[in-house]
Amino acid sequence: MGFINNAKADVAGKEAREAYARGDYVLVYKFIEANVTSKTTAPMTGIAEQITAVESAGWMLQNMAAAEGKALTGERVALICLFRRRNQ
């Protein structure tokens, strides 16, 4: 998966575990995909792993929205994901 994507998944998982431990019922998380252009169809590198890390902490992805933008470093796609606490 790569060092940067591993680190992103680790951070997402840690934050999701902390929110779960606090007793939060909703988690909204922004994932940013940096290696993409809007003109191609391809896997979003590292995004599945980050979502998996959050879901492994007791959350379930319920809704997702995407937004494209340009920063000084190039094109980016942001996925805003709404997770709900799993009923266990």
N, C-alpha and C positions, 0 to 999 in steps of 0.2 A: 504494500500500500504506500510506502514512502514515509520518511521521517516526519514531514510536516503534517500529512494526513493522519498519521498515528497520534501525533501530539494533539491535533484538533479533536479526534475521537476521545482521547483520554480526558481532555478538558470538558467536553460535552458530557461524558459519563460522570465525571466528578460533580459537575454542577447539577446534573439530574439527580444523583444520589443525595446531594445536600438538600435539594428542594423536596425530595420525597421524605427525607428524615425530618424536615420542618413540618411536614403534614400538609404541604401545598396540594391542591386538587387540580390545578391547571399550571402547565409550564409552556411558555411561548419562547421559542428558541430561533435565532437567526443563524442559518448556515450560509457561508459564502463560498462559492465555487470560483476559483481563480483561473483555471486552465480551460477556458471555453470561449468560443466565439458564437455569436448569435446566428451565424450562417451555416452551422453544422449540427448534425444530429449525432450524439455520441454519449457514452456514459459520463456521468458527472463524478469525476474522480474524488473519492473519499466521502461523498455525501452518504451513501448507503451505510458505510461503516460508522459515521457519526450518528445517524438515525438509530442504527442498531445499538450503539452504546447507550443512548438515551432510553430506548425501549427495554434494554437489559436492566435498567435501574428501576423498573416498575411502572413505566409509562407506556401509553399506546398513542401512536400518531392518529389524530382525528381529522385535521384539516391542514392544507398546505397552500401557500400562495407564492408566486415567483415574481421577481422584479429584476430588470436589467439596468445597469448603470455603468458609467465610465468614471474612473478615478484617475489620478495622476499615473497610476501604474497600469492602466489598461481596462479592458472590459471585464465586468464581473456580473455574476448572477447571484442573487440572494434568494434563499428559500426561507420564508417565514412559516414555521411549523407550530401548530397548536397540538400539544400533547395533553391527554387526560390521564389521571392516576388510574391504574388498573384496580378493579375491585377484586381484592384477594381474600 
